[in-house]
Amino acid sequence: MPPSINYGNDSTFIETIKEFIEEEEFDELLRQKRNIEKYEFITEQFKNKYEIISEAKIDSLINRTNTNKNLDYWTEFQNEIGCLQIFSRPIISADKKTAIIRHMGLSGPHAAGGFIIIFQLQNGKWTIIEDIESWIS
């Protein structure tokens, strides 16, 4: 997922996070988005449960179904992928103690949901302090 998908376009986003990050910090958060800062996604906790796939695999599926009208995107999606759990790169507060990501789960054309997840650094570990449902279909 892009660094912070739709963070700059979501009219309710700042309102949603204002108790966790000051509004004046938002420009710095958008700078993080533009610079596509590097973050390491630690996958050990997902081993044997999930397959990490690239955006290129999704793009390939989209291109294949767009060019071959005999293929239905959602049928091919179900056959090849089944379900996606997508995480944005984090945006991090100036004090480096709060991080925000967006999560999206997708398993079909009418089976998806998205969340804003707020983490705080507590005793050296990132802890979820808020999981805000932002949409569901």
C-alpha positions as CSV (number, residue, x, y, z in Angstrom):
1,M,0.0,0.0,0.0
2,P,1.3,3.5,-0.6
3,P,3.0,5.2,2.3
4,S,-0.2,6.6,3.8
5,I,-3.0,5.9,1.4
6,N,-5.5,8.7,1.3
7,Y,-4.1,10.5,4.4
8,G,-4.1,13.8,2.5
9,N,-7.5,13.2,0.9
10,D,-9.6,11.9,3.8
11,S,-11.7,14.8,5.1
12,T,-12.3,13.1,8.5
13,F,-8.7,11.8,9.0
14,I,-7.3,14.8,11.0
15,E,-10.5,14.8,13.1
16,T,-10.0,11.1,13.8
17,I,-6.4,11.4,14.9
18,K,-6.4,14.8,16.6
19,E,-6.3,13.3,20.1
20,F,-3.2,11.4,19.2
21,I,-1.3,13.8,17.0
22,E,-1.4,17.6,17.0
23,E,-2.9,19.1,13.9
24,E,0.2,21.3,13.3
25,E,2.2,18.1,13.0
26,F,0.2,17.0,10.0
27,D,2.4,18.8,7.5
28,E,5.4,16.8,8.8
29,L,3.3,13.6,8.4
30,L,2.6,14.5,4.8
31,R,6.3,15.1,4.3
32,Q,6.9,11.5,5.5
33,K,4.3,10.4,2.9
34,R,6.0,12.3,0.1
35,N,9.5,11.1,0.9
36,I,8.4,7.5,1.1
37,E,10.6,6.9,4.1
38,K,12.0,3.4,4.6
39,Y,10.4,1.1,7.1
40,E,11.0,-2.5,7.7
41,F,7.9,-4.7,7.8
42,I,8.8,-7.5,10.2
43,T,7.2,-10.7,8.9
44,E,8.2,-13.3,11.5
45,Q,4.8,-13.2,13.2
46,F,3.1,-13.9,9.8
47,K,5.2,-17.0,8.9
48,N,3.2,-20.1,8.0
49,K,0.0,-18.1,8.3
50,Y,0.2,-15.6,5.4
51,E,1.9,-15.1,2.1
52,I,3.5,-11.7,1.7
53,I,2.7,-10.6,-1.9
54,S,3.8,-7.6,-3.9
55,E,1.7,-4.9,-5.5
56,A,3.1,-6.2,-8.8
57,K,1.1,-9.5,-8.3
58,I,-2.1,-7.5,-7.8
59,D,-1.2,-5.3,-10.8
60,S,-0.6,-8.3,-12.9
61,L,-4.0,-9.8,-12.0
62,I,-5.7,-6.5,-12.8
63,N,-3.8,-6.2,-16.2
64,R,-4.6,-9.8,-17.1
65,T,-8.3,-9.4,-16.4
66,N,-8.5,-6.0,-18.1
67,T,-6.9,-7.4,-21.3
68,N,-8.8,-10.8,-21.3
69,K,-12.5,-10.1,-21.2
70,N,-13.2,-13.8,-20.6
71,L,-11.7,-13.5,-17.2
72,D,-13.6,-12.1,-14.2
73,Y,-11.4,-10.1,-11.8
74,W,-13.1,-11.3,-8.6
75,T,-13.2,-15.0,-9.7
76,E,-9.5,-14.8,-10.5
77,F,-8.8,-12.9,-7.3
78,Q,-10.5,-15.7,-5.3
79,N,-8.6,-18.4,-7.1
80,E,-5.2,-16.8,-6.8
81,I,-5.3,-14.7,-3.7
82,G,-8.5,-15.3,-1.7
83,C,-8.1,-12.5,0.8
84,L,-5.8,-9.5,1.3
85,Q,-4.7,-7.8,4.4
86,I,-3.1,-4.5,3.4
87,F,-1.1,-2.2,5.7
88,S,0.1,1.3,4.9
89,R,3.5,2.5,5.9
90,P,3.3,4.3,9.2
91,I,3.2,8.0,9.8
92,I,5.0,8.8,13.1
93,S,4.6,11.7,15.5
94,A,7.4,14.2,16.0
95,D,8.2,12.7,19.4
96,K,8.5,9.3,17.8
97,K,6.1,7.8,20.4
98,T,2.9,7.5,18.3
99,A,2.5,5.8,14.9
100,I,-0.6,5.5,12.7
101,I,-1.2,3.0,10.0
102,R,-4.2,2.2,7.9
103,H,-5.3,-1.4,7.5
104,M,-7.6,-2.8,4.8
105,G,-9.0,-6.3,4.6
106,L,-10.4,-7.4,1.2
107,S,-11.9,-10.7,0.3
108,G,-14.5,-9.8,-2.4
109,P,-16.4,-7.1,-4.2
110,H,-18.7,-6.6,-1.2
111,A,-16.5,-7.9,1.6
112,A,-14.0,-5.4,2.8
113,G,-13.2,-3.1,5.6
114,G,-10.7,-0.5,6.6
115,F,-9.3,0.7,9.9
116,I,-7.0,3.4,11.3
117,I,-4.7,1.8,13.9
118,I,-3.0,4.0,16.5
119,F,0.2,2.6,18.2
120,Q,2.1,4.1,21.1
121,L,5.6,3.2,22.2
122,Q,5.3,1.9,25.7
123,N,8.2,0.3,27.6
124,G,10.1,-0.1,24.3
125,K,7.3,-1.9,22.5
126,W,4.7,-0.7,20.0
127,T,1.2,-1.2,21.6
128,I,-2.1,-0.8,19.9
129,I,-4.0,1.9,21.8
130,E,-6.9,2.5,19.4
131,D,-8.4,0.6,16.5
132,I,-10.8,2.9,14.7
133,E,-13.2,1.4,12.1
134,S,-13.3,3.8,9.3
135,W,-15.3,1.9,6.7
136,I,-16.9,-1.5,5.9
137,S,-18.6,-2.9,2.8
